[in-house]
Amino acid sequence: MPGFPLAMGITLTYLGAIVILPLIALAIRPWELGLDGVWKALTDDRVAAALKLSFGLSAIAALVNAPLGLLLAWTLTRYEFPGRRLLDALVDLPFALPTAVAGIALTAIYAPNGPLGSLFAKVGIKTAFSPIGIFIALVFIGLPFVVRALQPVMQDLDHEVEEAAQTLGANSLQRAIHVVLPAIAPSLISGVSLAFARAVGEYGSVVFIAGNLPMKTEIAPLLIVIKLEQYDYAGAAAVGLAMVAISFGSLILINTAQIFLAKRGRR
């Protein structure tokens, strides 16, 4: 194939310099502490709580974004209504908005004296400076990934297949479950995995609304920053290595499910 050696060389150089070398450095640095030191750093109650909070809320937010993103993508592709283009453009707002600005805006809205936070406070629900606030921020930044992953697939979906199912007696729910859902399932899982990956590493939009209480609302990226400020570079690298390992394992499971559904959809 003409140009293959040059293209492959550039690709490998890019992956080596930007992806592989930093990951190797991250994997090596924690072992300055020794095996016992790394184990102690990872089993620390504060680290365990931060990892559990980050990955737990990221997974929940990604799962919640699945039906929300599906509904929004379906509305944008299947219906014509005034303001559709504006709504379509607003979907990308979390992409363009600086994360710190998003965090400040969400905090102002969901703080106890904010317009929405005060309403929740009346029924005894604390939104900002609690895990609920972190969840809201993660849903906000992850929703566009699901919508943009689904939108092109829904636009290219063959309507004749749905019409054929309708002529065979399938109702709306049956067409959605047996015709539409299998066709968009791989893209839906892809969007959910992207939302999950973004949420796990999110810092700017979360740190303002979280409250950052150790063992309660302290996320793993913030704990890494705290360790760096304390010049505990090996400890910070240990937490980062744990995040990489958990994220890598999660994405393998998600991609395996995506491949399985894609093969099943071709049958």
Backbone bond lengths (Angstrom), bond angles and torsions (degrees), N, CA, C in turn:
res aa  C-N    CA-C-N  psi(-1)  N-CA   C-N-CA  omega(-1)  CA-C   N-CA-C  phi
1 M - - - 1.457 - - 1.530 109.51 -
2 P 1.336 118.37 123.95 1.469 120.28 -177.82 1.525 111.84 -60.25
3 G 1.333 115.77 133.71 1.466 121.00 177.23 1.499 115.00 82.43
4 F 1.350 117.17 -0.40 1.480 119.12 -176.26 1.529 112.82 -62.91
5 P 1.341 119.48 -46.73 1.479 118.17 -179.00 1.527 112.67 -58.57
6 L 1.344 117.45 -42.69 1.463 120.32 -179.88 1.525 111.10 -65.92
7 A 1.338 116.04 -45.66 1.471 119.60 -179.50 1.524 111.21 -63.39
8 M 1.339 117.34 -43.63 1.455 120.78 179.29 1.533 110.94 -65.51
9 G 1.344 116.61 -38.64 1.469 119.53 178.77 1.511 112.16 -63.69
10 I 1.329 116.72 -43.05 1.464 120.44 178.47 1.523 110.24 -65.28
11 T 1.333 116.19 -41.40 1.467 120.48 -179.89 1.530 111.16 -61.88
12 L 1.338 116.84 -48.03 1.461 120.63 -179.09 1.521 111.54 -66.08
13 T 1.329 117.09 -37.28 1.467 120.34 177.94 1.517 110.69 -64.43
14 Y 1.325 115.80 -43.59 1.467 119.99 178.87 1.521 111.15 -63.03
15 L 1.345 116.47 -49.06 1.457 119.67 -179.32 1.519 111.54 -62.85
16 G 1.339 116.65 -38.14 1.458 119.81 -179.97 1.513 112.53 -66.47
17 A 1.346 116.76 -44.56 1.467 120.46 -174.85 1.521 112.54 -77.90
18 I 1.335 117.08 -35.66 1.461 120.81 -172.66 1.520 112.82 -96.60
19 V 1.325 117.97 -30.09 1.464 120.56 -173.11 1.527 112.02 -113.97
20 I 1.327 116.99 -57.81 1.464 120.43 -169.67 1.524 112.16 -70.32
21 L 1.337 118.08 -49.06 1.473 120.11 -178.11 1.530 112.96 -59.96
22 P 1.353 119.53 -46.49 1.473 118.15 176.14 1.524 113.41 -59.87
23 L 1.345 116.95 -38.04 1.464 119.37 179.16 1.525 111.19 -67.62
24 I 1.339 116.65 -37.00 1.468 119.73 176.79 1.523 110.35 -64.44
25 A 1.344 116.13 -43.35 1.463 119.70 178.27 1.521 111.22 -62.20
26 L 1.335 116.12 -39.85 1.462 120.56 178.06 1.526 111.12 -64.61
27 A 1.335 116.98 -37.42 1.461 120.70 -178.89 1.525 111.99 -72.75
28 I 1.323 117.45 -28.43 1.467 120.99 -177.23 1.523 111.80 -83.66
29 R 1.329 117.21 -39.01 1.468 120.73 -170.10 1.531 114.53 -58.13
30 P 1.338 120.51 -42.07 1.471 118.47 -176.35 1.523 114.27 -62.31
31 W 1.341 117.29 -24.16 1.466 119.28 -173.42 1.520 112.53 -75.27
32 E 1.348 116.39 0.07 1.458 118.92 169.59 1.527 110.59 -62.39
33 L 1.312 116.14 -25.92 1.460 121.24 179.78 1.524 112.29 -79.86
34 G 1.337 116.64 -12.28 1.453 119.59 -173.68 1.516 110.80 83.41
35 L 1.315 116.76 167.01 1.462 120.78 -178.06 1.522 111.76 -60.65
36 D 1.323 116.15 -43.50 1.468 119.52 179.55 1.526 111.24 -65.15
37 G 1.338 115.98 -39.16 1.463 119.54 -179.98 1.512 112.62 -65.74
38 V 1.350 116.00 -41.49 1.468 119.96 177.97 1.528 110.28 -64.49
39 W 1.332 116.74 -44.55 1.463 120.66 179.29 1.528 111.06 -62.02
40 K 1.322 116.07 -41.26 1.465 120.25 179.23 1.519 111.12 -65.44
41 A 1.351 116.02 -39.37 1.465 119.85 179.97 1.522 111.47 -66.17
42 L 1.333 116.93 -37.67 1.464 120.23 -176.34 1.523 112.68 -81.57
43 T 1.314 116.99 -26.09 1.470 120.00 -179.21 1.521 112.45 -95.25
44 D 1.313 116.95 4.42 1.463 120.23 175.97 1.529 109.30 -61.21
45 D 1.315 116.29 138.11 1.471 120.37 -176.10 1.527 111.83 -58.11
46 R 1.318 116.53 -38.42 1.459 119.97 -178.86 1.526 111.08 -67.30
47 V 1.333 117.00 -41.92 1.464 121.24 178.46 1.523 110.48 -65.85
48 A 1.330 116.61 -44.69 1.466 120.40 -179.89 1.528 111.06 -61.23
49 A 1.332 116.44 -41.37 1.466 119.77 179.78 1.527 111.03 -65.84
50 A 1.342 116.97 -40.39 1.470 120.39 179.84 1.521 111.03 -65.97
51 L 1.338 117.45 -42.70 1.460 120.70 179.39 1.530 110.89 -65.56
52 K 1.322 116.09 -42.50 1.462 120.31 179.05 1.522 110.97 -62.44
53 L 1.326 116.89 -41.86 1.457 120.73 179.84 1.525 111.09 -65.50
54 S 1.332 116.69 -47.25 1.464 120.64 -176.81 1.518 111.81 -63.48
55 F 1.332 116.56 -51.19 1.459 119.35 -175.85 1.530 111.58 -74.89
56 G 1.325 117.16 -35.93 1.456 119.17 179.20 1.516 112.69 -64.26
57 L 1.335 116.10 -50.30 1.465 119.45 -179.54 1.522 111.48 -69.32
58 S 1.337 117.63 -33.01 1.469 120.23 177.67 1.521 110.64 -63.80
59 A 1.333 116.72 -42.23 1.464 120.28 178.89 1.523 111.14 -65.79
60 I 1.327 116.85 -43.49 1.465 120.09 179.43 1.532 110.98 -63.94
61 A 1.334 116.14 -43.83 1.468 120.23 179.70 1.525 111.02 -62.88
62 A 1.327 117.06 -40.83 1.464 120.27 179.09 1.522 111.25 -64.78
63 L 1.336 116.83 -40.36 1.470 120.36 178.54 1.526 111.37 -67.11
64 V 1.329 117.04 -37.46 1.471 120.20 177.69 1.525 109.94 -68.45
65 N 1.331 117.08 -34.87 1.460 120.62 179.60 1.527 112.35 -68.54
66 A 1.337 117.26 -20.10 1.474 119.90 -179.93 1.523 111.64 -61.40
67 P 1.334 120.63 -57.34 1.473 118.98 178.44 1.519 112.80 -68.66
68 L 1.344 117.58 -35.32 1.463 119.56 178.79 1.523 110.96 -63.95
69 G 1.336 115.69 -46.32 1.467 119.48 179.48 1.513 112.10 -66.39
70 L 1.340 116.58 -37.32 1.465 120.87 177.65 1.520 110.93 -62.96
71 L 1.324 116.64 -44.87 1.462 120.78 179.73 1.524 111.25 -64.15
72 L 1.330 116.62 -43.26 1.463 120.20 -178.56 1.527 111.13 -68.21
73 A 1.331 117.33 -42.99 1.465 120.30 178.19 1.520 110.99 -63.77
74 W 1.331 116.54 -39.93 1.474 120.45 178.12 1.534 110.54 -62.88
75 T 1.311 116.96 -42.45 1.469 120.97 -179.97 1.520 110.86 -63.95
76 L 1.332 116.95 -41.51 1.462 120.34 -176.52 1.523 112.73 -72.45
77 T 1.321 117.28 -27.84 1.466 119.93 -176.47 1.521 113.50 -96.84
78 R 1.335 118.12 -25.00 1.462 119.87 -172.78 1.524 114.28 -104.43
79 Y 1.326 118.27 -13.05 1.465 119.64 -174.46 1.527 110.02 -127.74
80 E 1.311 114.22 146.55 1.465 122.49 172.16 1.519 108.21 -108.33
81 F 1.323 117.59 124.80 1.463 121.30 -179.05 1.521 108.56 -154.55
82 P 1.325 117.22 156.19 1.472 119.99 178.99 1.531 110.81 -60.73
83 G 1.336 115.67 132.75 1.457 120.61 179.14 1.519 114.28 88.01
84 R 1.344 116.68 8.20 1.472 118.84 -178.36 1.522 111.22 -64.40
85 R 1.312 116.93 -41.48 1.471 120.22 179.98 1.524 110.86 -64.75
86 L 1.325 116.32 -38.27 1.464 119.80 178.34 1.526 110.46 -65.53
87 L 1.335 116.32 -43.64 1.460 120.19 177.92 1.524 111.04 -62.51
88 D 1.327 115.46 -39.22 1.463 120.30 178.21 1.522 110.64 -62.51
89 A 1.324 116.86 -40.01 1.463 120.46 179.20 1.522 111.68 -70.24
90 L 1.337 116.84 -35.02 1.471 120.33 -179.04 1.524 112.32 -67.89
91 V 1.334 116.61 -22.41 1.470 119.44 178.14 1.528 110.62 -59.63
92 D 1.337 116.45 -34.50 1.458 120.89 -177.95 1.524 113.29 -83.08
93 L 1.315 117.90 -0.21 1.466 120.35 -177.11 1.528 112.76 -57.64
94 P 1.342 120.46 -44.21 1.473 118.80 177.79 1.522 113.69 -61.51
95 F 1.349 117.62 -24.75 1.456 120.58 175.95 1.529 111.00 -68.44
96 A 1.335 115.60 -44.57 1.460 120.94 -173.37 1.521 113.15 -85.12
97 L 1.326 116.86 -25.82 1.458 120.61 -175.22 1.526 109.88 -75.19
98 P 1.339 118.43 128.54 1.470 120.07 174.49 1.523 110.46 -56.41
99 T 1.315 116.60 139.44 1.462 120.15 -173.72 1.528 111.98 -61.84
100 A 1.328 116.66 -35.61 1.464 118.85 178.95 1.525 110.85 -65.22
101 V 1.332 116.40 -39.73 1.459 120.71 178.26 1.525 110.10 -64.25
102 A 1.345 116.15 -42.09 1.469 119.97 177.77 1.520 110.52 -61.66
103 G 1.320 117.25 -41.30 1.456 120.46 179.56 1.516 112.70 -64.28
104 I 1.330 116.47 -43.01 1.464 120.42 178.84 1.526 110.56 -64.68
105 A 1.339 116.52 -42.29 1.466 120.33 -179.78 1.525 111.33 -64.10
106 L 1.330 116.85 -45.17 1.466 119.99 179.53 1.523 111.34 -64.41
107 T 1.328 116.11 -38.29 1.467 119.38 178.56 1.522 110.91 -64.92
108 A 1.334 116.33 -41.70 1.462 119.61 179.66 1.527 111.69 -63.97
109 I 1.322 116.27 -33.48 1.469 120.24 -178.09 1.522 111.43 -78.59
110 Y 1.334 116.23 -41.74 1.467 119.99 -172.30 1.523 113.76 -102.56
111 A 1.324 118.58 5.21 1.458 120.93 174.01 1.531 109.30 -65.05
112 P 1.344 118.17 159.05 1.468 120.15 -178.25 1.522 114.32 -55.70
113 N 1.346 116.74 -26.65 1.464 119.30 177.78 1.518 112.16 -102.30
114 G 1.346 117.65 9.58 1.458 121.34 178.94 1.513 111.61 -83.38
115 P 1.328 117.28 170.39 1.473 120.66 -176.23 1.521 113.61 -62.73
116 L 1.337 118.25 -39.82 1.459 120.47 178.18 1.532 111.89 -92.81
117 G 1.318 115.99 -36.97 1.458 119.17 179.53 1.513 113.34 -61.10
118 S 1.339 116.42 -36.06 1.464 119.81 179.03 1.523 111.42 -67.04
119 L 1.338 117.01 -33.81 1.462 120.33 177.93 1.524 110.89 -67.07
120 F 1.334 116.14 -43.62 1.461 119.53 177.39 1.524 110.80 -66.07
121 A 1.339 116.68 -35.77 1.467 120.23 -179.04 1.530 111.52 -63.27
122 K 1.320 117.32 -30.59 1.465 120.41 179.95 1.522 112.50 -65.39
123 V 1.325 116.28 -25.86 1.474 119.53 178.55 1.528 110.95 -104.09
124 G 1.329 116.28 13.90 1.457 120.94 174.55 1.508 115.70 82.49
125 I 1.336 118.16 19.46 1.466 121.73 179.31 1.521 109.10 -106.85
126 K 1.308 116.19 122.72 1.459 121.93 177.64 1.525 108.20 -95.96
127 T 1.314 115.95 117.46 1.465 120.31 -176.91 1.524 111.27 -93.27
128 A 1.328 117.43 -67.90 1.461 120.12 179.11 1.521 110.05 -68.34
129 F 1.340 115.15 152.05 1.473 122.83 179.22 1.528 111.63 62.31
130 S 1.336 114.93 36.51 1.460 121.91 177.83 1.527 107.88 -153.12
131 P 1.344 118.24 168.08 1.467 119.45 176.27 1.525 113.31 -57.08
132 I 1.326 117.69 -28.54 1.469 119.96 177.34 1.523 110.57 -62.38
133 G 1.319 117.09 -41.26 1.464 120.65 177.69 1.516 111.86 -62.81
134 I 1.338 116.73 -40.67 1.467 119.98 176.90 1.522 110.05 -62.38
135 F 1.318 116.56 -43.12 1.466 121.29 179.10 1.526 111.01 -59.93
136 I 1.322 117.45 -43.24 1.464 121.02 179.64 1.528 110.54 -61.77
137 A 1.328 116.49 -43.24 1.466 120.08 179.91 1.526 111.01 -64.49
138 L 1.324 118.23 -39.61 1.458 121.51 -179.20 1.526 111.47 -70.03
139 V 1.325 117.60 -35.31 1.466 120.22 174.44 1.521 110.21 -65.09
140 F 1.319 116.37 -40.89 1.465 121.89 -178.79 1.522 111.49 -61.05
141 I 1.321 117.36 -46.20 1.472 119.24 -175.23 1.538 112.39 -82.15
142 G 1.340 117.95 -17.27 1.457 120.02 -177.17 1.513 115.35 -95.35
143 L 1.327 117.68 -21.43 1.465 121.13 -175.89 1.528 113.61 -57.57
144 P 1.346 120.61 -43.24 1.470 119.13 -178.55 1.521 113.99 -60.32
145 F 1.327 118.50 -30.21 1.458 120.67 -179.69 1.526 110.94 -64.30
146 V 1.326 116.84 -40.05 1.461 120.40 179.64 1.525 110.35 -70.08
147 V 1.319 116.57 -43.74 1.470 120.47 -178.05 1.522 110.73 -63.11
148 R 1.320 116.75 -47.85 1.472 120.03 -176.96 1.523 112.17 -71.08
149 A 1.306 118.46 -24.71 1.460 119.97 175.46 1.526 111.44 -74.27
150 L 1.332 116.90 -33.31 1.463 121.39 -176.98 1.525 113.26 -86.37
151 Q 1.311 116.85 -33.20 1.467 121.01 -170.19 1.530 113.38 -57.07
152 P 1.344 120.10 -50.30 1.480 118.39 -179.61 1.525 112.94 -62.63
153 V 1.315 117.38 -36.00 1.466 120.81 -179.34 1.527 110.25 -67.26
154 M 1.319 116.74 -41.70 1.467 119.99 179.01 1.523 111.74 -67.31
155 Q 1.329 116.64 -34.21 1.457 119.71 179.05 1.524 111.48 -68.00
156 D 1.345 116.61 -34.17 1.470 120.75 -178.87 1.518 113.14 -90.69
157 L 1.334 116.96 -1.19 1.462 120.40 -178.58 1.530 109.95 -64.84
158 D 1.309 115.60 131.56 1.465 121.13 -177.55 1.529 109.66 -73.49
159 H 1.320 115.67 113.05 1.464 120.21 179.87 1.533 112.42 -69.07
160 E 1.344 116.09 -21.38 1.454 118.96 -179.23 1.527 111.39 -65.48
161 V 1.333 116.18 -30.86 1.471 119.35 178.52 1.526 109.92 -66.14
162 E 1.330 115.94 -41.03 1.465 119.34 177.88 1.519 110.61 -66.53
163 E 1.326 116.82 -39.33 1.457 120.31 179.37 1.523 111.14 -65.82
164 A 1.349 115.09 -36.78 1.464 118.50 177.99 1.530 110.64 -65.63
165 A 1.323 116.19 -40.83 1.465 119.76 177.43 1.526 110.99 -63.72
166 Q 1.338 115.85 -36.30 1.467 119.71 179.11 1.520 110.86 -66.59
167 T 1.337 116.84 -40.42 1.464 119.60 179.45 1.527 111.86 -67.43
168 L 1.341 116.08 -23.26 1.468 120.17 178.06 1.520 112.36 -86.04
169 G 1.332 116.23 2.25 1.450 120.45 173.94 1.512 115.58 102.50
170 A 1.328 117.89 6.13 1.467 120.24 -179.73 1.524 109.76 -76.35
171 N 1.335 115.14 134.10 1.466 118.31 176.70 1.521 110.26 -83.81
172 S 1.322 116.91 -177.77 1.463 121.03 -174.98 1.526 112.04 -60.97
173 L 1.335 116.82 -43.46 1.464 120.52 -179.23 1.523 111.14 -65.79
174 Q 1.308 117.22 -41.16 1.461 120.81 179.53 1.528 110.90 -66.16
175 R 1.336 116.97 -39.02 1.467 119.29 177.83 1.524 110.76 -64.98
176 A 1.341 116.71 -39.63 1.459 120.49 -179.63 1.524 111.55 -65.61
177 I 1.347 116.45 -41.14 1.461 120.44 -175.44 1.529 111.98 -78.45
178 H 1.329 117.28 -42.89 1.459 121.00 -171.54 1.535 114.35 -96.88
179 V 1.325 117.92 -15.80 1.468 120.26 -178.04 1.520 111.62 -114.87
180 V 1.329 116.03 -55.29 1.465 119.80 -174.12 1.521 111.89 -75.66
181 L 1.323 116.63 -49.35 1.465 120.52 -174.31 1.529 113.56 -59.70
182 P 1.345 119.91 -45.37 1.475 118.23 177.81 1.528 113.22 -61.07
183 A 1.333 116.88 -31.07 1.459 119.78 -178.80 1.520 112.82 -74.23
184 I 1.325 116.73 -32.23 1.464 119.81 -176.65 1.523 112.78 -101.41
185 A 1.338 117.98 -4.47 1.468 120.66 -175.50 1.530 113.40 -57.07
186 P 1.362 120.17 -46.49 1.469 118.26 178.79 1.526 113.07 -60.14
187 S 1.328 117.51 -40.43 1.458 120.45 178.44 1.518 111.45 -68.69
188 L 1.325 117.15 -35.80 1.458 120.96 177.06 1.526 110.55 -63.04
189 I 1.328 116.87 -45.25 1.463 120.45 178.49 1.520 110.53 -64.88
190 S 1.336 117.07 -38.24 1.463 120.12 177.41 1.525 111.60 -61.67
191 G 1.326 116.26 -44.46 1.453 119.85 178.52 1.516 112.41 -64.71
192 V 1.339 116.51 -39.98 1.468 120.78 178.36 1.522 110.64 -64.79
193 S 1.335 116.85 -40.56 1.469 119.74 179.46 1.524 111.15 -66.14
194 L 1.328 117.51 -37.76 1.465 120.42 177.19 1.529 110.70 -66.64
195 A 1.328 116.13 -41.44 1.471 119.84 177.39 1.522 110.97 -62.99
196 F 1.340 116.88 -40.29 1.462 120.95 178.62 1.523 110.89 -64.78
197 A 1.337 116.52 -45.59 1.462 120.20 -179.02 1.526 111.55 -62.94
198 R 1.325 116.09 -40.63 1.471 119.49 178.59 1.532 110.44 -66.32
199 A 1.316 116.74 -41.07 1.466 120.46 -177.01 1.521 111.69 -66.48
200 V 1.325 117.46 -37.55 1.466 120.50 -178.42 1.521 111.13 -60.57
201 G 1.318 117.06 -41.18 1.455 119.87 -177.40 1.514 114.86 -95.37
202 E 1.322 118.00 5.74 1.464 120.81 -177.07 1.530 110.90 -68.17
203 Y 1.310 115.42 136.65 1.470 120.59 -178.08 1.524 111.72 -128.18
204 G 1.335 116.61 -57.61 1.462 120.73 -170.13 1.512 114.45 -60.38
205 S 1.325 117.37 -46.88 1.461 119.52 -176.28 1.514 112.47 -76.72
206 V 1.339 117.87 -15.07 1.465 121.50 -177.43 1.519 111.82 -95.38
207 V 1.342 116.37 -36.78 1.463 119.30 -170.10 1.522 112.32 -63.17
208 F 1.323 118.00 -27.74 1.464 120.47 -179.11 1.524 111.77 -77.97
209 I 1.313 116.98 -38.67 1.464 120.45 -174.08 1.526 112.33 -91.56
210 A 1.337 117.56 -10.63 1.458 120.37 -173.70 1.522 113.26 -76.65
211 G 1.318 117.13 -36.74 1.456 119.69 -173.70 1.513 112.61 92.35
212 N 1.348 116.65 -25.66 1.467 123.34 170.41 1.522 113.31 57.54
213 L 1.322 116.73 43.37 1.458 120.98 176.11 1.527 109.04 -88.13
214 P 1.343 118.97 122.03 1.465 120.36 178.93 1.519 111.79 -54.81
215 M 1.328 115.63 138.51 1.463 124.57 179.11 1.527 113.03 73.46
216 K 1.332 117.95 -4.08 1.463 120.61 -177.76 1.526 112.14 -125.34
217 T 1.319 117.55 -60.58 1.462 120.81 -176.81 1.519 111.91 -127.85
218 E 1.303 117.73 25.66 1.467 121.67 179.95 1.523 109.09 -95.50
219 I 1.336 116.78 118.05 1.456 121.21 -178.57 1.527 110.09 -86.29
220 A 1.327 116.46 161.24 1.457 121.34 -176.79 1.529 113.13 -63.35
221 P 1.350 120.78 -43.59 1.467 119.09 177.35 1.525 112.71 -58.69
222 L 1.331 117.98 -37.58 1.459 120.40 177.71 1.526 110.62 -65.95
223 L 1.329 117.07 -39.37 1.462 120.48 178.72 1.521 110.75 -63.23
224 I 1.326 117.49 -36.02 1.464 120.79 176.20 1.523 110.33 -62.90
225 V 1.331 116.63 -44.57 1.465 120.53 178.69 1.523 110.64 -62.19
226 I 1.313 117.32 -40.99 1.467 121.19 179.31 1.529 110.27 -62.11
227 K 1.323 117.33 -43.16 1.460 120.50 179.35 1.530 111.17 -66.00
228 L 1.319 116.90 -36.10 1.461 119.58 176.85 1.528 111.10 -65.81
229 E 1.324 116.71 -39.89 1.460 120.23 177.39 1.524 112.10 -65.47
230 Q 1.318 116.67 -24.50 1.459 121.75 177.15 1.528 111.69 -92.08
231 Y 1.348 117.11 8.05 1.470 124.14 -179.88 1.526 112.28 62.35
232 D 1.313 116.37 24.23 1.454 121.11 175.37 1.527 107.82 -94.55
233 Y 1.341 115.58 70.95 1.460 120.10 -174.23 1.527 111.65 -67.62
234 A 1.325 117.32 -37.85 1.460 119.63 179.46 1.527 110.77 -67.28
235 G 1.333 117.44 -39.86 1.453 120.39 177.41 1.511 111.90 -64.98
236 A 1.344 116.93 -40.83 1.461 120.61 177.24 1.522 110.65 -63.86
237 A 1.335 116.32 -40.44 1.459 120.12 178.59 1.525 110.99 -66.16
238 A 1.332 117.60 -34.04 1.461 120.71 177.95 1.526 111.03 -63.92
239 V 1.328 116.61 -43.99 1.469 120.33 177.15 1.524 110.27 -64.22
240 G 1.343 116.04 -41.97 1.459 119.95 178.42 1.521 112.17 -63.10
241 L 1.336 116.52 -39.49 1.460 120.39 178.57 1.530 110.75 -65.10
242 A 1.325 116.75 -39.04 1.462 119.88 176.66 1.522 110.83 -63.36
243 M 1.321 117.72 -40.99 1.460 120.87 178.37 1.523 111.30 -63.81
244 V 1.337 116.72 -41.52 1.461 120.53 178.71 1.521 110.66 -62.96
245 A 1.330 116.35 -44.50 1.464 120.19 -178.46 1.531 111.50 -63.45
246 I 1.333 116.74 -45.44 1.466 120.05 -179.67 1.530 110.31 -66.59
247 S 1.327 116.91 -42.12 1.466 120.43 179.43 1.517 111.05 -64.09
248 F 1.342 116.41 -42.33 1.463 120.35 -179.23 1.525 110.43 -63.07
249 G 1.339 116.24 -44.67 1.459 119.56 178.05 1.522 112.35 -62.80
250 S 1.331 116.87 -40.34 1.465 120.88 179.34 1.524 111.23 -64.96
251 L 1.335 116.48 -42.45 1.462 119.82 -178.95 1.527 111.68 -69.14
252 I 1.336 117.39 -31.55 1.464 119.58 175.45 1.527 110.06 -62.99
253 L 1.331 116.44 -45.45 1.469 120.20 178.28 1.526 111.14 -62.27
254 I 1.334 116.44 -42.32 1.463 119.98 -178.98 1.524 110.69 -65.97
255 N 1.335 117.24 -44.09 1.463 120.66 -179.43 1.521 111.63 -67.33
256 T 1.335 116.84 -33.89 1.459 119.91 175.85 1.524 110.76 -63.25
257 A 1.324 115.71 -43.86 1.470 119.73 177.00 1.518 111.02 -63.84
258 Q 1.326 116.83 -38.02 1.462 120.61 179.56 1.529 111.02 -64.53
259 I 1.331 117.43 -43.45 1.461 121.29 179.16 1.534 110.69 -64.73
260 F 1.331 115.68 -41.14 1.463 120.32 179.50 1.526 111.01 -61.35
261 L 1.326 116.27 -45.32 1.458 119.54 -179.52 1.520 112.07 -69.01
262 A 1.346 116.60 -34.93 1.467 119.50 178.08 1.524 110.88 -64.83
263 K 1.342 117.17 -42.04 1.475 120.39 178.22 1.530 110.29 -66.77
264 R 1.325 116.03 -39.24 1.456 119.31 -179.46 1.519 110.70 -66.44
265 G 1.369 116.36 -34.98 1.453 119.86 -179.35 1.514 113.40 -69.68
266 R 1.368 117.63 -22.43 1.465 120.40 -179.88 1.521 112.83 -80.18
267 R 1.366 115.53 -14.94 1.462 118.61 -178.14 1.520 112.12 -72.86
